[in-house]
C-alpha cells in the first residue's frame, strides 16, 4: 500500500528491474576483474622472466605478492558474480511471487457473489 506520503509501515516496495539490473552489473564487474587479471598476467610476463627468476629475495617476495593478489582477486570476482546472480534470481522470484499473489487476490474476488438490498 502506498499513500501520498509514501509507502506505509510494513510495506515492501521493490523495483524488480533495478534489482535485476544491479545483479547484471555485478556479474559484469566480476567478469571485468577476470579480464584485468588476464591483462596483469600479460604485463607481468617479462617481469617473471627476469626478476622472479633471478633468485633474488625481492623477486621471490614479489612473486608471492602477485600470487596472493591473484588469489584474492579471483575470490572477489567469484563473490561479486555470485551476489549478482543471486540478485538477478531474487528479482525474478519476487516478481513471480508478486504476480501470483496479485492473481490470487483477483481470482478470489471473482468467485464471490454479491448481494444487493433494495
Secondary structure in CASP SS format (residue, H / E / C, confidence):
PFRMAT SS
TARGET T0000
AUTHOR 0000-0000-0000
METHOD secondary structure of the structure
MODEL  1
X C 1.00
X E 1.00
X E 1.00
X C 1.00
X C 1.00
X E 1.00
X E 1.00
X C 1.00
X C 1.00
X C 1.00
X C 1.00
X C 1.00
X C 1.00
X C 1.00
X C 1.00
X H 1.00
X H 1.00
X H 1.00
X H 1.00
X H 1.00
X H 1.00
X H 1.00
X H 1.00
X H 1.00
X H 1.00
X H 1.00
X H 1.00
X H 1.00
X H 1.00
X H 1.00
X H 1.00
X H 1.00
X H 1.00
X H 1.00
X H 1.00
X H 1.00
X H 1.00
X H 1.00
X H 1.00
X H 1.00
X H 1.00
X H 1.00
X H 1.00
X C 1.00
X H 1.00
X H 1.00
X H 1.00
X H 1.00
X H 1.00
X H 1.00
X C 1.00
X H 1.00
X H 1.00
X H 1.00
X C 1.00
X C 1.00
X H 1.00
X H 1.00
X H 1.00
X H 1.00
X H 1.00
X H 1.00
X H 1.00
X H 1.00
X H 1.00
X H 1.00
X H 1.00
X H 1.00
X H 1.00
X H 1.00
X H 1.00
X H 1.00
X H 1.00
X H 1.00
X H 1.00
X H 1.00
X H 1.00
X H 1.00
X H 1.00
X H 1.00
X H 1.00
X H 1.00
X H 1.00
X H 1.00
X H 1.00
X H 1.00
X H 1.00
X H 1.00
X H 1.00
X H 1.00
X H 1.00
X H 1.00
X H 1.00
X H 1.00
X H 1.00
X H 1.00
X H 1.00
X H 1.00
X H 1.00
X H 1.00
X H 1.00
X H 1.00
X H 1.00
X H 1.00
X H 1.00
X H 1.00
X H 1.00
X H 1.00
X H 1.00
X H 1.00
X C 1.00
X C 1.00
X C 1.00
X C 1.00
X C 1.00
X C 1.00
X C 1.00
X C 1.00
END
